[in-house]
Amino acid sequence: MPVTVTLLRSGLVNINLQDEQLAKLLCEDPRPILLNFTANLIRECLSSNPPVATQGQFVYSIEIFNQLAQQGKSNEEYVNPIKYISFNVTDRLT
């Protein structure tokens, strides 16, 4: 995952296209390893200093996480990767 973050940061990989591809894969086959990779990628991109991406740039992946949670195909760890980020960013600001 650090390599992917570096590629996103450098602009060699387009964040929006990466989000679309991850969402498509998650929709087709929500394997735990892919859920874990995507959640960690989002967390890393949003919590790095400076952030590599905004929450809006992962809109498709986040939507798929929400859909999987509603279908009972995801556990709490992957339900909302943004919840973790919001908590940690708030902690850093105070």
Backbone as CSV, one residue per row, in Angstrom:
resi,resn,N_x,N_y,N_z,CA_x,CA_y,CA_z,C_x,C_y,C_z
1,MET,0.799,-1.196,0.000,0.000,0.000,0.000,0.850,1.273,0.000
2,PRO,2.010,1.315,0.652,2.824,2.534,0.584,3.209,2.919,-0.848
3,VAL,3.418,1.931,-1.694,3.753,2.224,-3.089,2.575,2.903,-3.777
4,THR,1.380,2.415,-3.529,0.182,3.007,-4.133,0.009,4.445,-3.666
5,VAL,0.210,4.699,-2.391,0.098,6.066,-1.867,1.128,6.968,-2.544
6,THR,2.339,6.490,-2.723,3.382,7.271,-3.390,3.003,7.567,-4.835
7,LEU,2.461,6.571,-5.527,2.029,6.774,-6.916,0.892,7.784,-6.994
8,LEU,-0.041,7.720,-6.045,-1.139,8.684,-6.008,-0.608,10.085,-5.708
9,ARG,0.284,10.172,-4.746,0.851,11.474,-4.356,1.601,12.116,-5.520
10,SER,2.335,11.322,-6.271,3.132,11.851,-7.378,2.284,12.195,-8.600
11,GLY,1.053,11.703,-8.646,0.198,11.953,-9.786,0.353,10.937,-10.903
12,LEU,1.224,9.942,-10.700,1.403,8.900,-11.715,0.168,8.018,-11.831
13,VAL,-0.584,7.912,-10.737,-1.860,7.200,-10.753,-2.933,8.211,-10.373
14,ASN,-3.965,8.300,-11.181,-5.063,9.229,-10.944,-5.937,8.711,-9.791
15,ILE,-6.145,9.540,-8.784,-6.898,9.135,-7.597,-8.335,8.758,-7.951
16,ASN,-8.968,9.537,-8.807,-10.359,9.253,-9.157,-10.485,7.931,-9.910
17,LEU,-9.564,7.661,-10.808,-9.591,6.386,-11.523,-9.299,5.221,-10.583
18,GLN,-8.378,5.424,-9.650,-8.073,4.387,-8.663,-9.314,4.071,-7.836
19,ASP,-10.024,5.115,-7.419,-11.253,4.936,-6.651,-12.282,4.144,-7.452
20,GLU,-12.465,4.508,-8.705,-13.433,3.800,-9.553,-13.078,2.322,-9.701
21,GLN,-11.815,2.029,-9.921,-11.390,0.645,-10.098,-11.548,-0.160,-8.804
22,LEU,-11.176,0.436,-7.677,-11.340,-0.256,-6.400,-12.813,-0.523,-6.115
23,ALA,-13.656,0.462,-6.377,-15.096,0.288,-6.147,-15.651,-0.828,-7.030
24,LYS,-15.229,-0.864,-8.268,-15.690,-1.906,-9.191,-15.279,-3.289,-8.688
25,LEU,-14.025,-3.410,-8.278,-13.554,-4.693,-7.748,-14.297,-5.094,-6.476
26,LEU,-14.515,-4.130,-5.593,-15.238,-4.408,-4.350,-16.669,-4.843,-4.627
27,CYS,-17.274,-4.239,-5.615,-18.645,-4.567,-5.973,-18.726,-5.993,-6.535
28,GLU,-17.755,-6.353,-7.363,-17.746,-7.671,-7.997,-17.366,-8.789,-7.031
29,ASP,-16.392,-8.528,-6.164,-15.887,-9.572,-5.282,-15.285,-8.953,-4.018
30,PRO,-16.120,-8.694,-3.005,-15.642,-8.020,-1.795,-14.821,-8.928,-0.873
31,ARG,-13.664,-9.339,-1.358,-12.783,-10.188,-0.548,-12.185,-9.393,0.614
32,PRO,-11.972,-10.049,1.737,-11.413,-9.342,2.899,-10.083,-8.633,2.606
33,ILE,-9.226,-9.229,1.817,-7.936,-8.586,1.536,-8.131,-7.291,0.748
34,LEU,-9.102,-7.268,-0.148,-9.386,-6.061,-0.915,-10.084,-5.009,-0.048
35,LEU,-10.979,-5.452,0.819,-11.618,-4.534,1.769,-10.556,-3.877,2.654
36,ASN,-9.645,-4.683,3.147,-8.579,-4.191,4.016,-7.673,-3.212,3.271
37,PHE,-7.260,-3.579,2.059,-6.389,-2.707,1.270,-7.062,-1.359,1.017
38,THR,-8.309,-1.389,0.587,-9.015,-0.157,0.246,-9.225,0.720,1.473
39,ALA,-9.653,0.126,2.568,-9.859,0.899,3.805,-8.548,1.533,4.266
40,ASN,-7.474,0.771,4.239,-6.175,1.306,4.663,-5.658,2.377,3.712
41,LEU,-5.889,2.195,2.418,-5.470,3.200,1.443,-6.206,4.519,1.690
42,ILE,-7.507,4.437,1.884,-8.289,5.650,2.154,-7.801,6.311,3.431
43,ARG,-7.625,5.544,4.468,-7.150,6.104,5.745,-5.797,6.795,5.570
44,GLU,-4.889,6.134,4.890,-3.546,6.695,4.703,-3.590,7.972,3.861
45,CYS,-4.347,7.943,2.790,-4.427,9.115,1.907,-5.053,10.315,2.605
46,LEU,-6.034,10.081,3.443,-6.721,11.187,4.114,-5.997,11.676,5.359
47,SER,-5.242,10.803,5.994,-4.626,11.189,7.265,-3.165,11.605,7.139
48,SER,-2.561,11.434,5.968,-1.165,11.838,5.818,-1.081,13.363,5.869
49,ASN,0.109,13.843,6.125,0.299,15.281,6.247,1.315,15.747,5.215
50,PRO,0.921,16.418,4.170,-0.441,16.825,3.833,-1.229,15.656,3.254
51,PRO,-2.544,15.749,3.289,-3.367,14.662,2.741,-3.095,14.454,1.250
52,VAL,-3.112,13.212,0.843,-2.902,12.864,-0.560,-4.188,13.082,-1.346
53,ALA,-5.322,12.921,-0.681,-6.621,13.017,-1.343,-7.644,13.558,-0.361
54,THR,-8.794,13.896,-0.910,-9.924,14.312,-0.072,-10.920,13.162,0.001
55,GLN,-11.813,13.243,0.943,-12.852,12.228,1.086,-13.679,12.118,-0.205
56,GLY,-13.907,13.238,-0.857,-14.680,13.256,-2.085,-14.016,12.519,-3.239
57,GLN,-12.720,12.330,-3.158,-12.028,11.612,-4.220,-12.148,10.096,-4.063
58,PHE,-12.705,9.645,-2.961,-12.937,8.212,-2.743,-14.431,7.923,-2.615
59,VAL,-15.238,8.730,-3.266,-16.691,8.636,-3.117,-17.225,7.258,-3.530
60,TYR,-16.698,6.672,-4.591,-17.220,5.382,-5.058,-16.869,4.253,-4.087
61,SER,-15.634,4.230,-3.623,-15.231,3.178,-2.681,-16.002,3.287,-1.373
62,ILE,-16.168,4.507,-0.887,-16.903,4.712,0.363,-18.361,4.281,0.196
63,GLU,-18.937,4.579,-0.955,-20.314,4.159,-1.222,-20.425,2.638,-1.237
64,ILE,-19.458,1.970,-1.824,-19.479,0.499,-1.847,-19.347,-0.054,-0.432
65,PHE,-18.493,0.553,0.402,-18.394,0.122,1.803,-19.757,0.226,2.481
66,ASN,-20.456,1.336,2.238,-21.775,1.517,2.839,-22.774,0.486,2.329
67,GLN,-22.757,0.201,1.031,-23.664,-0.795,0.454,-23.368,-2.194,1.011
68,LEU,-22.103,-2.538,1.119,-21.734,-3.847,1.658,-22.179,-3.978,3.110
69,ALA,-22.051,-2.897,3.859,-22.494,-2.913,5.260,-24.000,-3.132,5.342
70,GLN,-24.752,-2.478,4.475,-26.213,-2.636,4.467,-26.622,-4.051,4.086
71,GLN,-25.821,-4.690,3.251,-26.109,-6.057,2.812,-25.561,-7.099,3.796
72,GLY,-24.867,-6.626,4.834,-24.286,-7.537,5.813,-23.065,-8.272,5.297
73,LYS,-22.415,-7.724,4.279,-21.246,-8.367,3.676,-19.935,-7.738,4.119
74,SER,-20.004,-6.948,5.161,-18.814,-6.275,5.648,-18.861,-6.251,7.165
75,ASN,-17.695,-6.350,7.782,-17.687,-6.248,9.243,-17.425,-4.803,9.658
76,GLU,-17.506,-4.522,10.936,-17.403,-3.158,11.468,-16.103,-2.468,11.063
77,GLU,-15.039,-3.224,10.927,-13.744,-2.638,10.586,-13.782,-1.904,9.251
78,TYR,-14.629,-2.377,8.333,-14.670,-1.793,7.002,-15.912,-0.961,6.745
79,VAL,-16.811,-0.887,7.688,-18.079,-0.197,7.448,-17.842,1.252,7.052
80,ASN,-16.992,1.946,7.749,-16.763,3.340,7.422,-15.320,3.730,7.736
81,PRO,-14.449,3.625,6.739,-13.054,3.992,6.998,-12.894,5.457,7.348
82,ILE,-13.885,6.269,7.018,-13.813,7.701,7.299,-13.978,7.973,8.790
83,LYS,-14.740,7.136,9.477,-14.948,7.307,10.916,-13.602,7.351,11.637
84,TYR,-12.702,6.467,11.263,-11.367,6.404,11.860,-10.588,7.685,11.571
85,ILE,-10.663,8.147,10.357,-9.936,9.338,9.951,-10.432,10.563,10.705
86,SER,-11.735,10.747,10.766,-12.294,11.921,11.427,-11.828,11.996,12.872
87,PHE,-11.791,10.867,13.544,-11.361,10.812,14.932,-9.892,11.217,15.048
88,ASN,-9.034,10.658,14.226,-7.608,10.935,14.331,-7.249,12.347,13.899
89,VAL,-7.899,12.873,12.895,-7.608,14.247,12.469,-8.041,15.209,13.552
90,THR,-9.187,14.997,14.172,-9.656,15.846,15.259,-8.666,15.821,16.417
91,ASP,-8.136,14.639,16.737,-7.167,14.519,17.816,-5.910,15.336,17.530
92,ARG,-5.464,15.343,16.290,-4.245,16.077,15.937,-4.452,17.576,16.028
93,LEU,-5.671,18.036,15.786,-5.933,19.465,15.793,-6.088,20.026,17.195
94,THR,-6.385,19.160,18.167,-6.582,19.657,19.538,-5.350,19.463,20.385
